[in-house]
Amino acid sequence: MLAILDHIDGILVFPLAGRARDSVRPGMRTTTFKRETLVAYEVDESSGELVVNILGLFHGGQDWEAALGADKDDSQAGE
């Protein structure tokens, strides 16, 4: 459990090191933990400060694109 938290702390230090996934959700990035767990997060610099929001942890074959793409559609509905 502590190892995943250390990995997330690393994201906070180097947030732009993850792979950009703007096609799934604007501003979203992903990185992997121990080759089986995907960490999805977004980086927001709009306030002048760097804010990292962890969107989810997905293990194995979970369909993270569908899960996070649904959130994207919901947020666009209110625009």
CORHURA-V187901 format. One record per pair of residues at least 12 apart in sequence whose C-alpha atoms are under 8 Angstrom apart, sorted by sequence separation. I is the first residue (numbers start at 0). J is the second residue. D is the distance in Angstrom with one decimal. If there is no record, write none. Layout:
I J D
I J D
//
This chain:
17 29 5.2
18 30 6.4
27 39 7.0
28 40 5.4
40 52 5.5
41 53 6.6
15 28 7.7
17 30 5.0
27 40 5.6
28 41 5.8
40 53 4.3
41 54 7.0
54 67 7.9
27 41 4.3
28 42 7.7
39 53 6.2
40 54 4.9
26 41 5.4
27 42 6.8
38 53 7.5
39 54 5.3
40 55 7.0
26 42 6.0
38 54 7.7
39 55 5.3
26 43 7.3
38 55 6.1
39 56 6.4
38 56 4.8
39 57 8.0
37 56 5.7
38 57 6.6
36 56 6.6
37 57 5.1
36 57 5.5
37 58 6.3
36 58 4.4
35 58 5.8
36 59 6.3
35 59 5.3
6 32 7.2
15 42 7.8
14 42 6.9
3 32 7.1
14 51 7.3
11 51 6.8
23 64 6.4
24 67 7.2
23 67 7.2
24 68 6.4
23 68 5.6
24 71 5.9
23 71 7.7
//
